[in-house]
Amino acid sequence: HSVGAFLKANSADGDTAARVDDQSFSLIHEAAADIEILEQEIAELTKGADPDGKGIEVETATVDASDNTISEEEMAKGLMYTLNHFREATGQGLSLKNLKENLGSLAREGAERVQNFRRIVAAGAFDPAFHPIIHLKSGRIHYYEALVRFHGKSQDASPFREITFAAESDLIHEFDIMMAKKVITWLSQKPRISNAYNVAVNVSGNSINNDQFLDQLDILLKENDWAQGKLSFEITESAHMSDLDSANNFIQRLRKAGYQVCLDDFGAGFASFQYLSSLDVDIVKLDGSAVKNAEKSKKGRAFLSALTELCRRLGVETVGGTIDTPETLAFVRDCNVDFVQGFLFGKPSGDLKDFDPLPHRELMSW
């Protein structure tokens, strides 16, 4: 921990260091940094932790990743992504030799991916695809979740790879704000007096820690205050919310402005209960894997039923995710979940007519 904190403090922007494996760390630094001094200071740190006072030998290797065609910011983001995926990209274990041989070229590839993703976002080369969230008792569509489909790919192609890259390279806030703009533009083209067009847009837990995203979202919502009651927000990747007090402040700002907030990926772990205790939200979406695991045993059924009852007492509604079979639908109904979402009711689509009539609506009858 001491070495990691030291490297982070001496890295570019004070936040571009990472632990690569049990014995290796990395940092991005300015060309003028004196690495020999860093080596000496790290060696002294380890002596202080060694009962014998010997410490460890410190080896370093430096790779010049400068490139006049790529901005420093994009190179830094590409480097961080590359370090996180070094073993995957090279098929080799991490060593100083491998770093020297491969890191420079891989970092440039990562930086070029950063540039390309930013071009896609700036051009708006993607569209929302909608997936219904259905009220279990009435069988009616309550609202739609807006998912992304990138241009040039099939409608069924998962955007997981691109979104994961955006999150790991610290670009997700740029995508999130553009997606919110896309959804608001789509809503603006629908009759405002109709209640048939209510959409939740995803916001990463990383984004709500980003001041640039918060400022842009404030401006966007003020310019489109008519979207109140039609637009809601679903917080994904909640594990990335490092400051729950700040996260709750963000959530309450949205709710006071007239926008509901859903906490996604809600599971059976302790962290989920910590979030439920610290964050005042309107809806929680039960993670599909948590639902599937609960379905397998009597204890799981009892646990999920108790969880939905706890949410009900807190005034929080529940959505059962990944409802792909009639059996899972019956299970969450028995556990008193309020809403459901899953491929049982169709795949995400850019055309809401695909959900009229709703596939398998007959299963919603009691």
N, C-alpha and C positions, 0 to 999 in steps of 0.2 A: 504493500500500500504506500509506503514511504517513497519507494523508487518511482512508482506510477505517478504519485502526486508531484514529485520533483520534475519528472520528464514533462508532464502536462504544463507545469508552470514555465518551463523553458522552451516550449514548443511555439510554433507560429500561432498567433492569436490566443495563446494560452489554453488551447483546447484541441490540439491536433496531435495527440499522443494516444497510443493504444497498446494493450497487452496482447501479444500475438500468440504466445503459448506459455508454458510454465516457466521457461527460462529466458524468454525473449520479449523485448519491448521495442516499439518503434515510435519515432516522432518526426514530424515535418518541421524543418528549421530553416532559417535564413542562411544564405551562403556564408555570411560573415561569422556565424556562430563558431565558437572555439570548442570543438568536440573533445579535445584532450582535457580541458578543464571539467567538462561534464563527466568524463570518465573518472577523473580523480574524485570528484565530489560524490559520485555514486559509490565508488569504492569505500569512501569514508562513511557513508550511510550504512553500508553493510557491516563494516567493522563495529559500529555501535550496536548492531543487533546480534553480533556473534559473541557468545560467552568467552571464547578464546581470544577475541579481539583481532582475528585475522581477516575476516571479511571474505569477499570473493574477488576473483579476477574479472575484470570487465573487458569484453571485446566489442568492438564496434566496426561497422562497415557503413560507408556513406555512398549514396547513389545520387548523381546529379540528374534531377528530373526537370530542369528548366527547359522551357520551350517558348520561343518568342511568339508563336502562333496561338498559344493557349494562355488565357489569363491565369494569374496566380491563384485566384479563388477556385477556378475550375480544375487546375492541377491539384490543388489541395484536396478537393472533394474526390477527384479521381484516385489520388493516392490512398485516401482513407478506405475507399471501396476496395481497392486492390489489396491492401493489407489484410482486410477482412476475408478476402477470397483467394489469398495467395496459394494455399495448398490445392484448392479446387482448380485454379487456373493452370498450375504447373504440373500437377500430379506428383509433386515432390514434397518432402518434409522441408520445413523452414530451416535454413542455415545461412551463415554469412555469405558463403559462396553462392548459394542459390539466389540470395537477395541481390548480390552484385550482378549476377548474370541476367536476371529476369526483371527486377523491379522497375528499372527505367522504362523499358518498352511496355510493360503491363500498366504502369502508371499513365503513360501517354494514351494507351487504349482506353483506360478508365476515364481520363479527361475528355477524350473524344466522345465517349458515351454520354458524359455530362453535357457536352455541347449539343449533341444530337437530341437528347431528351428535352433540353431547354428550347430547342427549335420546334419540337413537336408541341410543347406546351404553348409557346408564343403564337404558333400558327393555329392553335385550337384544333389540331389534327386528331380529334377524338370526339365521340358523341356519348351522351348518356343512354344507357339501356335501363329499363325500369323493371322492378320485380315487386309484386304485390305483397303487402302485409295484410292478413285477413283476420277479421274478428271471428273468433271461434263460435260464438253463440249465434250471431246473425248470419254468418257466412258471407258478409259483405267486405269489399276491399276498403280498408281503413285509410291506408296511404301506400305510396310506392317508395322503395329505396332506389336511388339513382346509382347505378354502377357504370363503370367506364368500359367502352369498347373503342380500341384504337383503330384509326383508318388503316386500310391495307391488310387487315386481318379478318378472319371469319367472325360472324356474330357470336359463335359459341367459343371462340378462343378466349382463354382466361388471361386477364391482365396482370396476373400475380407477379410475373417476372419483372415487368416494368414498374409496378408499384413498389415491389421490394427494393429494386434498384433506387428508386426515388427516395425511399425512406433511409436506406443505408448511405446514400451520398448527400443527405441533407438537402434534398430538392423537393420533398413532399409538400412543403408549404406553398411552393410555387404552383404545383399541380392542384392542390386543394382549392386555392382561391380561383383558379381558372375554371375548375369544375363547378364551383358555386355560381360563377358568372354564367356558365353554360345552362345550368338548371334554371336560373332566374330568367334568362332569355327565353327558354322553352315555356316556362310558366306565363311569361308576359304575352304569349301568343294564344293563350287559352282564355275562355270566358271567366272573368273575375268573379262573377256572381255564382259560379258553379262550385259545388263542393266535391266534384269528381277528380280534381287535380290537386292532390296534396303530396308533396315529395320530400323525402329526407335525403340530405346530401352528407356524405361522409367527411369527417375531419379527423386527421391523424392526431394521436396524442403528442406527436412531435410538433405539429403545427401550432398547438395552443401555447407552446413555450416560445414561439417566434414572434417578436415584436412587429416585424414587417407584415406578417400574416394578419395579426390582430388589427393593425392600423388599416390595412386594405379591406378587411371584412367589415369594420365599422363604417367605412365610407360606402361600401357596396350596399349595406343594409339601410343606411340613411337615405341613399338615393333611390331605394326600392322598398319603401316602407309599406307599400301595398301588399308585399309578399307575406306579411304577418298572417298567421293562420293557414297559410298554404305551404310554407317552407319550414322544415325542421332540420335538426342537425344530429348526426349519429357519430359519436366519438369512437374511433377504431384505434387499435394498437394502444390500448389504455395503459399497458405496462410501461410505455415510454413517458408517462406523466410523472416527472420526478418531484414536482412540488404540488401536492394535492390541494393546498390552500389556494395557490394561484389558479389551478385548474377549476376549482369550485367558483372562484371569482369570475372566471370566464363564462362558466355555465350560467351563473346567476345573471350576468349581463345579458346573455341571450334570452333567458326566460323572462326577465323584466321587460325586454324589448318586444315580447310577444311570440317568441320562438320556442317550441318544445325541444327538449334534448334527450336523446337516447344514449345509453352506455352499452356499447357493443362488446362481444366476446366475454360475456359474463359467465363465469364457470363456478366450479365447486371449491376452488382454492381459497386460502385465507385472504389473499390479496383482494379477491372480489368482495368479500365482506368488509374489508377495510375501505374499499371504494364506496360501497353502499352506505357506510357509516359517515364518510367524509364528504361525499358529493351528493347534492340535492338535485336529482334528475326526475324526469317524467316517466321514462320507460327504461327497462333493461332488456337486452336481447340475450337470451340464454344460448351460450355457445353450442353449436351442433354436436361437438364431441362430448360435451357435458350431458346433453340430452341422450345421446346414444349410450353412453356409459351408465347413466341412471336407469335406462330402459332394461338393462341386463339383469338387474337384481331387485329384490324386495326392498333392500336398504336404499337403493337408488331412487325407487319410487317414493319412499317415505321422505327422503331428503329433498327431492325436487318439490314435493307437495308442501313441505315445511317452508321451503324457500319462496314459493309463490305466495304462501300465506303471510310470510314476513314482509314481502314487497307490498302486498295488499294493505297491511296495517300501516305501512309507511306512505301509502298513497302513490305507490309506483306500479305501473302496469308492466306486464311481462310479455315478451315475444319468444316463442319457441322457434329456434333456427334449424335449418337443414331437415325440414319435414319432407321426406322423399317417399314414404310408404304409408299406406293406410294404417298399418300397425303403430307406427310412430305417432301419427295423428291421434289415434285413439289413446295412446299412452299420455301425451301431453294434455289431452282433454281431461283425462282422469286426474291429472295433477293440477287442474284448475289454472292452466296457462290462459292468458287473455287473448293473445294473437298468435298466428302461425305464419311461417314463411318457408318455402322450399320448392324443389323441382316438381313435387306432386301437383302443384298448381301452375306449372309451366316454367319455361326458362326465361331469363331476362330478355326483354325485347324493347326496341325503340318505338314500337307501335302498340298502343294500349288496346287496340282492337283484338290483339291476341289473347286478351284476358276477358273477352266478352263474347260468349259466356265464359265464366271462369272454369277451367278444367277441373274435373272431379268435384264440382260444387255439391253434388249429391252426397258426398261423404261428410259434409258439414251438418247435415240434419241430425237431430238428436233422436 
